[in-house]
């Protein structure tokens, strides 16, 4: 007789997994809801550097329009897109909005407790 499999193919409880996942999702939602994300300006020295970051992408796209199999065109296009993505991420400013200590502890407890229950449900009993 084969034993019934639970979460992750182990003998842990599927109910525990779902409850823990719900707690973790609720905690993560509440925590990320308290975060404000803004963006700064791209500066390199005393001038705006965003336009400069477009140059490799534009050259790569131009090369690809000329020859779709151009290896330098693909490299420049991907490198330019990567430079732009990195520039966006580097210039993000993230702030945690003021909230009460109780709410902060509730959010973190839900998140950490949910992750703990999910991990416990995946472990063989």
N, CA, C and O atoms as a GROMACS GRO file, in nm:
protein
  500
    1UNK      N    1   0.084  -0.119   0.000
    1UNK     CA    2   0.000   0.000   0.000
    1UNK      C    3   0.088   0.125   0.000
    1UNK      O    4   0.175   0.140   0.086
    2UNK      N    5   0.067   0.211  -0.094
    2UNK     CA    6   0.148   0.333  -0.107
    2UNK      C    7   0.089   0.443  -0.020
    2UNK      O    8  -0.033   0.461  -0.014
    3UNK      N    9   0.177   0.517   0.048
    3UNK     CA   10   0.130   0.626   0.133
    3UNK      C   11   0.090   0.745   0.047
    3UNK      O   12   0.145   0.767  -0.061
    4UNK      N   13  -0.004   0.819   0.096
    4UNK     CA   14  -0.051   0.936   0.023
    4UNK      C   15   0.056   1.044   0.024
    4UNK      O   16   0.116   1.071   0.128
    5UNK      N   17   0.079   1.104  -0.090
    5UNK     CA   18   0.180   1.208  -0.102
    5UNK      C   19   0.119   1.344  -0.074
    5UNK      O   20   0.006   1.373  -0.114
    6UNK      N   21   0.195   1.427  -0.005
    6UNK     CA   22   0.149   1.562   0.026
    6UNK      C   23   0.222   1.664  -0.059
    6UNK      O   24   0.255   1.639  -0.175
    7UNK      N   25   0.247   1.779   0.000
    7UNK     CA   26   0.312   1.889  -0.071
    7UNK      C   27   0.453   1.852  -0.111
    7UNK      O   28   0.528   1.798  -0.029
    8UNK      N   29   0.491   1.879  -0.232
    8UNK     CA   30   0.627   1.854  -0.280
    8UNK      C   31   0.662   1.707  -0.292
    8UNK      O   32   0.780   1.672  -0.301
    9UNK      N   33   0.562   1.618  -0.292
    9UNK     CA   34   0.587   1.475  -0.302
    9UNK      C   35   0.632   1.411  -0.172
    9UNK      O   36   0.672   1.295  -0.171
   10UNK      N   37   0.626   1.485  -0.063
   10UNK     CA   38   0.664   1.432   0.068
   10UNK      C   39   0.538   1.393   0.145
   10UNK      O   40   0.427   1.412   0.096
   11UNK      N   41   0.558   1.340   0.264
   11UNK     CA   42   0.443   1.302   0.345
   11UNK      C   43   0.394   1.418   0.431
   11UNK      O   44   0.309   1.399   0.518
   12UNK      N   45   0.446   1.539   0.408
   12UNK     CA   46   0.401   1.657   0.481
   12UNK      C   47   0.259   1.693   0.443
   12UNK      O   48   0.206   1.642   0.344
   13UNK      N   49   0.198   1.779   0.518
   13UNK     CA   50   0.057   1.811   0.496
   13UNK      C   51   0.033   1.914   0.388
   13UNK      O   52   0.099   2.018   0.384
   14UNK      N   53  -0.062   1.884   0.301
   14UNK     CA   54  -0.099   1.979   0.196
   14UNK      C   55  -0.174   2.098   0.256
   14UNK      O   56  -0.161   2.210   0.208
   15UNK      N   57  -0.251   2.073   0.362
   15UNK     CA   58  -0.322   2.181   0.429
   15UNK      C   59  -0.226   2.280   0.492
   15UNK      O   60  -0.247   2.401   0.487
   16UNK      N   61  -0.119   2.227   0.554
   16UNK     CA   62  -0.017   2.312   0.614
   16UNK      C   63   0.053   2.396   0.508
   16UNK      O   64   0.083   2.513   0.530
   17UNK      N   65   0.076   2.334   0.392
   17UNK     CA   66   0.139   2.406   0.281
   17UNK      C   67   0.051   2.522   0.234
   17UNK      O   68   0.100   2.633   0.216
   18UNK      N   69  -0.077   2.496   0.214
   18UNK     CA   70  -0.168   2.600   0.164
   18UNK      C   71  -0.183   2.712   0.267
   18UNK      O   72  -0.184   2.829   0.231
   19UNK      N   73  -0.196   2.676   0.395
   19UNK     CA   74  -0.208   2.776   0.500
   19UNK      C   75  -0.082   2.862   0.508
   19UNK      O   76  -0.090   2.984   0.519
   20UNK      N   77   0.035   2.797   0.504
   20UNK     CA   78   0.162   2.869   0.507
   20UNK      C   79   0.180   2.958   0.386
   20UNK      O   80   0.229   3.071   0.397
   21UNK      N   81   0.142   2.907   0.270
   21UNK     CA   82   0.152   2.987   0.148
   21UNK      C   83   0.061   3.110   0.156
   21UNK      O   84   0.101   3.219   0.115
   22UNK      N   85  -0.060   3.092   0.209
   22UNK     CA   86  -0.150   3.205   0.227
   22UNK      C   87  -0.093   3.309   0.322
   22UNK      O   88  -0.102   3.429   0.296
   23UNK      N   89  -0.034   3.262   0.433
   23UNK     CA   90   0.028   3.355   0.528
   23UNK      C   91   0.143   3.431   0.462
   23UNK      O   92   0.154   3.553   0.478
   24UNK      N   93   0.228   3.359   0.389
   24UNK     CA   94   0.345   3.423   0.325
   24UNK      C   95   0.301   3.524   0.220
   24UNK      O   96   0.358   3.633   0.211
   25UNK      N   97   0.201   3.490   0.141
   25UNK     CA   98   0.153   3.582   0.038
   25UNK      C   99   0.091   3.706   0.103
   25UNK      O  100   0.114   3.818   0.058
   26UNK      N  101   0.012   3.686   0.209
   26UNK     CA  102  -0.048   3.801   0.279
   26UNK      C  103   0.059   3.891   0.340
   26UNK      O  104   0.051   4.013   0.329
   27UNK      N  105   0.158   3.830   0.404
   27UNK     CA  106   0.266   3.909   0.464
   27UNK      C  107   0.347   3.984   0.360
   27UNK      O  108   0.381   4.101   0.380
   28UNK      N  109   0.378   3.917   0.248
   28UNK     CA  110   0.454   3.983   0.141
   28UNK      C  111   0.374   4.097   0.079
   28UNK      O  112   0.429   4.202   0.048
   29UNK      N  113   0.243   4.076   0.061
   29UNK     CA  114   0.159   4.181   0.005
   29UNK      C  115   0.155   4.303   0.098
   29UNK      O  116   0.174   4.416   0.054
   30UNK      N  117   0.131   4.279   0.226
   30UNK     CA  118   0.123   4.390   0.320
   30UNK      C  119   0.256   4.464   0.330
   30UNK      O  120   0.260   4.586   0.340
   31UNK      N  121   0.366   4.389   0.329
   31UNK     CA  122   0.499   4.450   0.338
   31UNK      C  123   0.530   4.534   0.214
   31UNK      O  124   0.574   4.648   0.226
   32UNK      N  125   0.506   4.478   0.098
   32UNK     CA  126   0.536   4.553  -0.025
   32UNK      C  127   0.440   4.669  -0.046
   32UNK      O  128   0.472   4.764  -0.117
   33UNK      N  129   0.321   4.662   0.015
   33UNK     CA  130   0.225   4.772   0.006
   33UNK      C  131   0.274   4.894   0.084
   33UNK      O  132   0.227   5.005   0.058
   34UNK      N  133   0.364   4.876   0.178
   34UNK     CA  134   0.417   4.986   0.258
   34UNK      C  135   0.541   5.050   0.194
   34UNK      O  136   0.598   5.142   0.251
   35UNK      N  137   0.582   5.001   0.080
   35UNK     CA  138   0.704   5.050   0.016
   35UNK      C  139   0.669   5.143  -0.098
   35UNK      O  140   0.583   5.113  -0.181
   36UNK      N  141   0.736   5.258  -0.102
   36UNK     CA  142   0.721   5.354  -0.211
   36UNK      C  143   0.849   5.352  -0.294
   36UNK      O  144   0.959   5.361  -0.241
   37UNK      N  145   0.832   5.339  -0.424
   37UNK     CA  146   0.947   5.335  -0.514
   37UNK      C  147   0.942   5.457  -0.605
   37UNK      O  148   0.841   5.482  -0.671
   38UNK      N  149   1.051   5.532  -0.608
   38UNK     CA  150   1.062   5.647  -0.698
   38UNK      C  151   1.188   5.631  -0.780
   38UNK      O  152   1.268   5.541  -0.756
   39UNK      N  153   1.205   5.718  -0.875
   39UNK     CA  154   1.322   5.710  -0.961
   39UNK      C  155   1.395   5.844  -0.960
   39UNK      O  156   1.333   5.951  -0.955
   40UNK      N  157   1.525   5.837  -0.964
   40UNK     CA  158   1.606   5.957  -0.973
   40UNK      C  159   1.646   5.982  -1.117
   40UNK      O  160   1.601   5.912  -1.208
   41UNK      N  161   1.731   6.081  -1.137
   41UNK     CA  162   1.777   6.115  -1.271
   41UNK      C  163   1.910   6.046  -1.298
   41UNK      O  164   1.990   6.025  -1.207
   42UNK      N  165   1.932   6.010  -1.423
   42UNK     CA  166   2.057   5.947  -1.464
   42UNK      C  167   2.160   6.056  -1.482
   42UNK      O  168   2.150   6.136  -1.575
   43UNK      N  169   2.259   6.061  -1.397
   43UNK     CA  170   2.364   6.161  -1.410
   43UNK      C  171   2.500   6.093  -1.415
   43UNK      O  172   2.527   5.998  -1.342
   44UNK      N  173   2.582   6.143  -1.503
   44UNK     CA  174   2.722   6.103  -1.512
   44UNK      C  175   2.801   6.232  -1.510
   44UNK      O  176   2.812   6.301  -1.611
   45UNK      N  177   2.857   6.263  -1.396
   45UNK     CA  178   2.921   6.392  -1.381
   45UNK      C  179   2.815   6.499  -1.368
   45UNK      O  180   2.730   6.493  -1.279
   46UNK      N  181   2.818   6.599  -1.457
   46UNK     CA  182   2.721   6.708  -1.452
   46UNK      C  183   2.619   6.705  -1.564
   46UNK      O  184   2.546   6.802  -1.584
   47UNK      N  185   2.612   6.594  -1.639
   47UNK     CA  186   2.514   6.591  -1.747
   47UNK      C  187   2.426   6.467  -1.738
   47UNK      O  188   2.462   6.368  -1.674
   48UNK      N  189   2.310   6.474  -1.803
   48UNK     CA  190   2.215   6.364  -1.804
   48UNK      C  191   2.271   6.252  -1.892
   48UNK      O  192   2.305   6.275  -2.008
   49UNK      N  193   2.280   6.130  -1.836
   49UNK     CA  194   2.345   6.020  -1.906
   49UNK      C  195   2.249   5.924  -1.974
   49UNK      O  196   2.293   5.826  -2.034
   50UNK      N  197   2.118   5.949  -1.967
   50UNK     CA  198   2.025   5.854  -2.027
   50UNK      C  199   2.042   5.846  -2.178
   50UNK      O  200   2.043   5.737  -2.235
   51UNK      N  201   2.055   5.959  -2.243
   51UNK     CA  202   2.072   5.961  -2.389
   51UNK      C  203   2.196   5.884  -2.432
   51UNK      O  204   2.195   5.816  -2.535
   52UNK      N  205   2.302   5.895  -2.355
   52UNK     CA  206   2.426   5.822  -2.386
   52UNK      C  207   2.406   5.672  -2.376
   52UNK      O  208   2.468   5.596  -2.450
   53UNK      N  209   2.318   5.628  -2.284
   53UNK     CA  210   2.295   5.484  -2.269
   53UNK      C  211   2.216   5.426  -2.386
   53UNK      O  212   2.214   5.304  -2.404
   54UNK      N  213   2.152   5.510  -2.466
   54UNK     CA  214   2.076   5.463  -2.582
   54UNK      C  215   2.164   5.435  -2.704
   54UNK      O  216   2.120   5.366  -2.797
   55UNK      N  217   2.285   5.488  -2.705
   55UNK     CA  218   2.371   5.477  -2.824
   55UNK      C  219   2.398   5.332  -2.864
   55UNK      O  220   2.377   5.299  -2.981
   56UNK      N  221   2.443   5.242  -2.773
   56UNK     CA  222   2.468   5.104  -2.818
   56UNK      C  223   2.341   5.036  -2.870
   56UNK      O  224   2.346   4.960  -2.967
   57UNK      N  225   2.228   5.061  -2.806
   57UNK     CA  226   2.102   5.000  -2.850
   57UNK      C  227   2.066   5.048  -2.991
   57UNK      O  228   2.030   4.967  -3.077
   58UNK      N  229   2.077   5.178  -3.015
   58UNK     CA  230   2.040   5.231  -3.146
   58UNK      C  231   2.134   5.182  -3.256
   58UNK      O  232   2.089   5.151  -3.366
   59UNK      N  233   2.263   5.174  -3.227
   59UNK     CA  234   2.359   5.122  -3.326
   59UNK      C  235   2.329   4.976  -3.355
   59UNK      O  236   2.331   4.933  -3.471
   60UNK      N  237   2.300   4.898  -3.249
   60UNK     CA  238   2.267   4.757  -3.267
   60UNK      C  239   2.142   4.737  -3.348
   60UNK      O  240   2.138   4.651  -3.436
   61UNK      N  241   2.038   4.814  -3.321
   61UNK     CA  242   1.913   4.803  -3.397
   61UNK      C  243   1.938   4.842  -3.542
   61UNK      O  244   1.886   4.777  -3.633
   62UNK      N  245   2.016   4.947  -3.564
   62UNK     CA  246   2.049   4.986  -3.702
   62UNK      C  247   2.122   4.876  -3.777
   62UNK      O  248   2.091   4.848  -3.893
   63UNK      N  249   2.219   4.812  -3.710
   63UNK     CA  250   2.290   4.701  -3.774
   63UNK      C  251   2.197   4.584  -3.804
   63UNK      O  252   2.210   4.519  -3.907
   64UNK      N  253   2.102   4.558  -3.714
   64UNK     CA  254   2.009   4.447  -3.736
   64UNK      C  255   1.911   4.477  -3.849
   64UNK      O  256   1.870   4.385  -3.920
   65UNK      N  257   1.873   4.602  -3.867
   65UNK     CA  258   1.788   4.636  -3.982
   65UNK      C  259   1.865   4.620  -4.112
   65UNK      O  260   1.808   4.584  -4.214
   66UNK      N  261   1.995   4.647  -4.108
   66UNK     CA  262   2.078   4.630  -4.227
   66UNK      C  263   2.100   4.482  -4.256
   66UNK      O  264   2.087   4.439  -4.371
   67UNK      N  265   2.135   4.403  -4.153
   67UNK     CA  266   2.158   4.259  -4.169
   67UNK      C  267   2.109   4.190  -4.042
   67UNK      O  268   2.171   4.202  -3.936
   68UNK      N  269   1.999   4.117  -4.053
   68UNK     CA  270   1.936   4.052  -3.938
   68UNK      C  271   2.022   3.947  -3.871
   68UNK      O  272   1.993   3.909  -3.757
   69UNK      N  273   2.128   3.899  -3.939
   69UNK     CA  274   2.216   3.798  -3.879
   69UNK      C  275   2.346   3.856  -3.828
   69UNK      O  276   2.440   3.782  -3.799
   70UNK      N  277   2.353   3.986  -3.817
   70UNK     CA  278   2.474   4.053  -3.773
   70UNK      C  279   2.502   4.024  -3.625
   70UNK      O  280   2.425   4.064  -3.538
   71UNK      N  281   2.612   3.954  -3.597
   71UNK     CA  282   2.649   3.922  -3.459
   71UNK      C  283   2.678   4.050  -3.379
   71UNK      O  284   2.629   4.063  -3.267
   72UNK      N  285   2.758   4.144  -3.433
   72UNK     CA  286   2.777   4.269  -3.358
   72UNK      C  287   2.646   4.344  -3.333
   72UNK      O  288   2.630   4.408  -3.229
   73UNK      N  289   2.552   4.336  -3.427
   73UNK     CA  290   2.422   4.400  -3.409
   73UNK      C  291   2.346   4.340  -3.292
   73UNK      O  292   2.289   4.413  -3.211
   74UNK      N  293   2.344   4.206  -3.284
   74UNK     CA  294   2.276   4.140  -3.172
   74UNK      C  295   2.347   4.170  -3.040
   74UNK      O  296   2.281   4.195  -2.939
   75UNK      N  297   2.478   4.169  -3.040
   75UNK     CA  298   2.553   4.197  -2.917
   75UNK      C  299   2.526   4.340  -2.869
   75UNK      O  300   2.499   4.361  -2.751
   76UNK      N  301   2.532   4.437  -2.960
   76UNK     CA  302   2.506   4.576  -2.922
   76UNK      C  303   2.361   4.597  -2.876
   76UNK      O  304   2.336   4.674  -2.783
   77UNK      N  305   2.267   4.530  -2.942
   77UNK     CA  306   2.126   4.544  -2.902
   77UNK      C  307   2.104   4.490  -2.762
   77UNK      O  308   2.043   4.557  -2.678
   78UNK      N  309   2.153   4.369  -2.735
   78UNK     CA  310   2.137   4.312  -2.601
   78UNK      C  311   2.215   4.390  -2.496
   78UNK      O  312   2.165   4.412  -2.386
   79UNK      N  313   2.336   4.434  -2.530
   79UNK     CA  314   2.415   4.513  -2.434
   79UNK      C  315   2.347   4.646  -2.405
   79UNK      O  316   2.343   4.690  -2.290
   80UNK      N  317   2.292   4.711  -2.508
   80UNK     CA  318   2.222   4.838  -2.488
   80UNK      C  319   2.098   4.821  -2.401
   80UNK      O  320   2.072   4.902  -2.313
   81UNK      N  321   2.021   4.714  -2.426
   81UNK     CA  322   1.902   4.688  -2.344
   81UNK      C  323   1.942   4.658  -2.200
   81UNK      O  324   1.875   4.701  -2.107
   82UNK      N  325   2.051   4.585  -2.182
   82UNK     CA  326   2.100   4.553  -2.048
   82UNK      C  327   2.148   4.679  -1.975
   82UNK      O  328   2.124   4.695  -1.856
   83UNK      N  329   2.216   4.768  -2.047
   83UNK     CA  330   2.262   4.895  -1.988
   83UNK      C  331   2.142   4.978  -1.943
   83UNK      O  332   2.144   5.036  -1.834
   84UNK      N  333   2.038   4.985  -2.025
   84UNK     CA  334   1.919   5.062  -1.990
   84UNK      C  335   1.849   5.001  -1.869
   84UNK      O  336   1.810   5.074  -1.778
   85UNK      N  337   1.833   4.869  -1.867
   85UNK     CA  338   1.770   4.802  -1.753
   85UNK      C  339   1.851   4.822  -1.625
   85UNK      O  340   1.794   4.850  -1.519
   86UNK      N  341   1.982   4.809  -1.635
   86UNK     CA  342   2.068   4.831  -1.518
   86UNK      C  343   2.059   4.976  -1.470
   86UNK      O  344   2.056   5.001  -1.350
   87UNK      N  345   2.054   5.069  -1.563
   87UNK     CA  346   2.041   5.210  -1.526
   87UNK      C  347   1.911   5.240  -1.454
   87UNK      O  348   1.908   5.319  -1.360
   88UNK      N  349   1.804   5.176  -1.498
   88UNK     CA  350   1.675   5.195  -1.431
   88UNK      C  351   1.681   5.140  -1.289
   88UNK      O  352   1.638   5.206  -1.195
   89UNK      N  353   1.735   5.020  -1.273
   89UNK     CA  354   1.743   4.958  -1.142
   89UNK      C  355   1.835   5.034  -1.047
   89UNK      O  356   1.804   5.048  -0.928
   90UNK      N  357   1.947   5.084  -1.098
   90UNK     CA  358   2.042   5.156  -1.014
   90UNK      C  359   1.984   5.288  -0.965
   90UNK      O  360   2.018   5.332  -0.854
   91UNK      N  361   1.900   5.350  -1.043
   91UNK     CA  362   1.847   5.481  -1.007
   91UNK      C  363   1.715   5.476  -0.930
   91UNK      O  364   1.654   5.580  -0.907
   92UNK      N  365   1.671   5.357  -0.890
   92UNK     CA  366   1.550   5.347  -0.810
   92UNK      C  367   1.579   5.388  -0.666
   92UNK      O  368   1.684   5.355  -0.611
   93UNK      N  369   1.486   5.458  -0.607
   93UNK     CA  370   1.494   5.494  -0.466
   93UNK      C  371   1.376   5.430  -0.396
   93UNK      O  372   1.261   5.454  -0.434
   94UNK      N  373   1.403   5.349  -0.294
   94UNK     CA  374   1.300   5.272  -0.227
   94UNK      C  375   1.286   5.321  -0.083
   94UNK      O  376   1.385   5.329  -0.010
   95UNK      N  377   1.164   5.354  -0.045
   95UNK     CA  378   1.136   5.405   0.090
   95UNK      C  379   1.028   5.320   0.156
   95UNK      O  380   0.931   5.281   0.091
   96UNK      N  381   1.046   5.291   0.284
   96UNK     CA  382   0.946   5.224   0.363
   96UNK      C  383   0.859   5.331   0.428
   96UNK      O  384   0.908   5.409   0.509
   97UNK      N  385   0.731   5.335   0.393
   97UNK     CA  386   0.640   5.437   0.448
   97UNK      C  387   0.622   5.417   0.598
   97UNK      O  388   0.625   5.304   0.645
   98UNK      N  389   0.604   5.524   0.672
   98UNK     CA  390   0.584   5.512   0.817
   98UNK      C  391   0.460   5.428   0.849
   98UNK      O  392   0.354   5.446   0.788
   99UNK      N  393   0.475   5.338   0.943
   99UNK     CA  394   0.365   5.256   0.991
   99UNK      C  395   0.390   5.224   1.137
   99UNK      O  396   0.498   5.251   1.189
  100UNK      N  397   0.292   5.168   1.202
  100UNK     CA  398   0.309   5.137   1.344
  100UNK      C  399   0.397   5.013   1.362
  100UNK      O  400   0.411   4.932   1.270
  101UNK      N  401   0.455   5.001   1.480
  101UNK     CA  402   0.536   4.884   1.510
  101UNK      C  403   0.452   4.757   1.504
  101UNK      O  404   0.499   4.654   1.458
  102UNK      N  405   0.327   4.764   1.550
  102UNK     CA  406   0.238   4.648   1.546
  102UNK      C  407   0.218   4.600   1.403
  102UNK      O  408   0.230   4.481   1.375
  103UNK      N  409   0.188   4.693   1.312
  103UNK     CA  410   0.168   4.655   1.172
  103UNK      C  411   0.294   4.596   1.112
  103UNK      O  412   0.286   4.499   1.037
  104UNK      N  413   0.409   4.653   1.143
  104UNK     CA  414   0.535   4.600   1.091
  104UNK      C  415   0.560   4.459   1.142
  104UNK      O  416   0.596   4.370   1.066
  105UNK      N  417   0.540   4.439   1.272
  105UNK     CA  418   0.558   4.305   1.329
  105UNK      C  419   0.458   4.205   1.271
  105UNK      O  420   0.493   4.090   1.247
  106UNK      N  421   0.335   4.249   1.249
  106UNK     CA  422   0.234   4.162   1.189
  106UNK      C  423   0.275   4.119   1.048
  106UNK      O  424   0.265   4.002   1.013
  107UNK      N  425   0.321   4.214   0.968
  107UNK     CA  426   0.364   4.185   0.831
  107UNK      C  427   0.480   4.087   0.830
  107UNK      O  428   0.479   3.988   0.756
  108UNK      N  429   0.581   4.114   0.912
  108UNK     CA  430   0.700   4.028   0.914
  108UNK      C  431   0.670   3.891   0.972
  108UNK      O  432   0.726   3.791   0.927
  109UNK      N  433   0.581   3.884   1.073
  109UNK     CA  434   0.544   3.755   1.131
  109UNK      C  435   0.467   3.670   1.030
  109UNK      O  436   0.492   3.551   1.018
  110UNK      N  437   0.374   3.731   0.959
  110UNK     CA  438   0.301   3.658   0.855
  110UNK      C  439   0.397   3.604   0.749
  110UNK      O  440   0.387   3.489   0.708
  111UNK      N  441   0.489   3.688   0.704
  111UNK     CA  442   0.583   3.647   0.600
  111UNK      C  443   0.674   3.535   0.649
  111UNK      O  444   0.685   3.431   0.585
  112UNK      N  445   0.741   3.556   0.762
  112UNK     CA  446   0.836   3.457   0.814
  112UNK      C  447   0.764   3.329   0.857
  112UNK      O  448   0.812   3.219   0.830
  113UNK      N  449   0.650   3.343   0.926
  113UNK     CA  450   0.575   3.225   0.969
  113UNK      C  451   0.523   3.145   0.851
  113UNK      O  452   0.528   3.022   0.854
  114UNK      N  453   0.475   3.213   0.748
  114UNK     CA  454   0.427   3.143   0.629
  114UNK      C  455   0.538   3.068   0.558
  114UNK      O  456   0.518   2.954   0.516
  115UNK      N  457   0.654   3.130   0.545
  115UNK     CA  458   0.768   3.061   0.483
  115UNK      C  459   0.808   2.940   0.566
  115UNK      O  460   0.841   2.835   0.512
  116UNK      N  461   0.805   2.956   0.700
  116UNK     CA  462   0.838   2.844   0.787
  116UNK      C  463   0.740   2.729   0.773
  116UNK      O  464   0.781   2.613   0.769
  117UNK      N  465   0.610   2.758   0.765
  117UNK     CA  466   0.511   2.652   0.748
  117UNK      C  467   0.523   2.584   0.613
  117UNK      O  468   0.508   2.462   0.604
  118UNK      N  469   0.550   2.659   0.508
  118UNK     CA  470   0.570   2.599   0.376
  118UNK      C  471   0.691   2.505   0.380
  118UNK      O  472   0.684   2.393   0.329
  119UNK      N  473   0.801   2.550   0.440
  119UNK     CA  474   0.920   2.465   0.449
  119UNK      C  475   0.891   2.341   0.533
  119UNK      O  476   0.937   2.231   0.500
  120UNK      N  477   0.816   2.358   0.640
  120UNK     CA  478   0.781   2.243   0.726
  120UNK      C  479   0.694   2.143   0.650
  120UNK      O  480   0.711   2.022   0.668
  121UNK      N  481   0.602   2.190   0.568
  121UNK     CA  482   0.514   2.099   0.495
  121UNK      C  483   0.589   2.022   0.386
  121UNK      O  484   0.546   1.914   0.347
  122UNK      N  485   0.698   2.077   0.337
  122UNK     CA  486   0.776   2.010   0.233
  122UNK      C  487   0.872   1.906   0.289
  122UNK      O  488   0.926   1.824   0.215
  123UNK      N  489   0.892   1.910   0.420
  123UNK     CA  490   0.981   1.814   0.486
  123UNK      C  491   0.904   1.686   0.514
  123UNK      O  492   0.787   1.692   0.552
  124UNK      N  493   0.968   1.572   0.494
  124UNK     CA  494   0.903   1.444   0.522
  124UNK      C  495   0.876   1.432   0.671
  124UNK      O  496   0.961   1.466   0.753
  125UNK      N  497   0.758   1.383   0.707
  125UNK     CA  498   0.720   1.370   0.848
  125UNK      C  499   0.767   1.238   0.906
  125UNK      O  500   0.744   1.210   1.023
   0.00000   0.00000   0.00000
